Amino acid sequence: MRYSKQVRANVMAEMGRRELRQMDVAEILKISQNNVSRRLHGAVDWKLGELLRLAQVWEIPLATLLNGTEDDPFAPNGEAKAVEA
């Protein structure tokens, strides 16, 4: 799964566990509900500072929101292939 998709899935899963709405997340981040929606639907990527703030408020490790992204966060789709020199 792509980095941004995985982060979105992790944030949505945590929102579901906590029964939070987009408006609740918007209040935490001090942004509009529309901006939260754009992040959750992939129109805009999450900023690291936003993820750090959510992790802090939710009292979870940042790694929880980044789980599954460590394999290759910059690959646009599928597996990255090494370039031979």
Beta strands, then each sheet from edge to edge (+ up, - down):
end
